[in-house]
C-alpha cells in the first residue's frame, strides 16, 4: 500500500479498517523514512499483510491517545524513537535541551523521560495484559541491569520497569516478523521464548541450560567489580556466530537474552529498503514547522549496517553488532534514482553511508566462519594483520551514482574510518573522496591525541590522524580545492586527566585547529566507556581507570580544548595551575593563555613606582619650601602650610597632630 500509515480514527476509517492487527507507539514524530527505526518496523509488518496503526508522541498524562485507535488484535510494538529519551532531553551536563530535532517544530517536551517505560505502563492501564513488545535503541541498550547516568545508580532491565512481555535488541526486522507471525497464529506471548535477538523474563526454574550468567541485579548495583564483569560478558557474547544465551537474575525473575539474530542477507536488506516509504514526516506536522530531523536524511542513503571499528564509547557494537551487512549496488542506485522524481530534490545527495561509511565487507575473511575476535579490535590500537581493506565496491557504486543524469553532487557525511582507508593499498578511493565527495569540510573523529586516552577509547593513535591529514591536504591542493578537516573531539572521557587535556590543547595549537564544538563524554547505557565511568575499571582487563567526574574538572577539560576563547580564560588558567603547567601561561609562542591578573599586577607596580617617585618629589619640594620660607619661632607651622600647598591635598596623615 502507499500513503502514510493511519494516525487517527479518521485515517483508519478511510482505509476501511475496523481493528488494527498491530499498533506501533513511538516517542518521535511520525516520519516515514527508512532512517527511522519505527518506519522500517511498521512497513515490515504491513508487508506481511498486517494492518498497522501509528501512535506518535502520545500525550502520556492521560490514556486518550493510547485508546484512540482502539485495541489491536495482536499487540503493541513500542519504542522511544531513534535515540534514548534521556539523551533527547538532557545534555551531558544534565541540563535540559532547548530543542528536539525529532519533534514537530523542534520543540521539546513532546515525550516523557524514560519513554518506553511510561508508554508501556499507560498501555497496561488501558488494555490490561495485551502483548507488548519493546525495541529500538532505548530498549536495546537497557536490556540488562545498567548504570543510569541521570539517576547516578544502576537500574534493572527495562523489561522489569516497563512490564513489557518481550524485548527485541539490535536491528529488529527478523524478530518482528517472527513475533507477529506467532501472535497471529494464537501463540501466547509467554511462550515466545526462543527467538534470537530477543529478551524475556521467566521464573529461574525455567532458565535455559548452557547460558552464561552475569552477576545478578543486587550484585551489579552494589559491587562495581560485579558490574564490570557483567559488562564484559554482555559485550563478548554479542556475536551472531558464537554468541551464547546470557542470563541475569532480577529478584524472583530471570532475565534471558537469547543469542543475537543473524544479520539480514543482502537480498533481505534490499527488500527492507524497497518498501513504500513516503520519505517525509506526516503532513499533520506541516503547520507546526515540520520535523527538523528529516532535513539531513531525506536525500541520504544508508548502504550498510554494523561497525567493526567498535569504539568503546559507541553503542553500535551492542546494538547493531560488529558484523558488516550491505545492500546491493543496484538497490542503492535505485534509491538514488527515486530522488529524481521528488520535486524537493535539487540534485544533491547528502550522504551514502551508515554507522561507518567506508565499510562494505567484513574486516577479514576469518570472521565469516568464526565470528569476530572476542577481546580484540580490528583497527585499534593498530590494524590487525588479518585486516582486508578494500574500497573497490564502494568506489564503483559512487562512480555510477555520480554519473546518473540529474545528480549534481554525491557527498559522504557519515563517519569515515581514516585508519581503515589508509590500509587500502589502492589510493583511488582517497583521491576521489577528496575530489568529489567532500562538501568543503570532511568530518573525522580522532577524538583525542593522548595515546593513553585513545587506548581507553579503543581508537587508533594520533599519528594515524596526522598521516591522513597530510594526505588529505596534499590531494586537496593537487585538485585545486579549498577543503578542510573538521575533527570530532571528546573531553573528560575515562582515562583523561587534566594533563591529557593540556596535551590535546597543545596538539590543537600546533595543528592550528580551533574546534567550534567539543563533546563532553556522555555516559549512555550499555557502552564499555559507561562501565568505566561508573566502576573506574576497564571491564576487559579489570585494570583501574581514572575518571573525571566533578563538574569543575569536566568544565576545565572542555575549556582547554577551546583555550583560545576569552570566555574560557579563567578555567584554562585554573587548570594549568592545578596541573603545575604555569609554563604555558604568558605571551610566548608556546603558551596557551595570557594571565590578565599578572598584567594587572605589573600595571599596579608601575603605578606604585610612579607614586613613590611623586612622593619623593613632594618631599624634596617641601625641603626647598622650608629653607626658603622659614619664619622665626614658627617653622613647623609654615612648613605644614607649605607642605599642604605642595601636595595639593589634605588628609592621609598630612597636617595631623602627632599623639
Buried (B, 14 or more C-beta within 10 A) or exposed (E): EEEBBBBBEEBBEEEEBEEBBBBBBBBBBBBBBBBBBBBBBBBBBBBBEBBBBBBBBBEBEEBEBBBBBBBBBBBBBBBBBBBBBBBBBBEBEEEEEEEBBBBBBBEEEBBBEBBBBBBBBBBBEBBEEBBBBBBBBBBBBBBBBBBBBBEEEBBBBBBBBBBBBBBBBBBBBBBBBBBBEBBBEEEEBEEBBEBBBBBBBBEEEEBEEEBBBBBBBBBBBEEBBBBBBBBBBBBBBBBBBEBBBBBBBBEEBBBBBBBBBBBBEBEEBBBBBBBEBBBBBBEBBEEBEBBBBBEEBBBBBBBBBBBBBBBBBBBBBBBBBBBBBBBBBEBBBBBBBBBEEEEEBEEEBBBBBBBBBBBBBBBBEBBEEEBBBEEEBBBBBEBBEEBEBBBEEBBEBBEBBBEBEEBEBBBBBBBBBBBBBBBBEEEEBBBBBBBBBBEEEBBBBBBBBBBBBBBBBBBBBBEBBBEBBEBBBEBBEEEEEEBEBBBBBBBBBBBBBBBBBBBBBBBBBEBEBEBEEBBBBBBBBBBBBBBBBBBBBBBBEEEEBBBBEEEEBBBBBBBBBBBBEEEBBBBBBBBBEEBEBEEBBBEEEEBBBBBEEEEEEEEEEEEEEEEEEEEEEBEEBBEEBBEEEEEEEEEEEBBBBBBBEBBEEEEEEEEEEEE
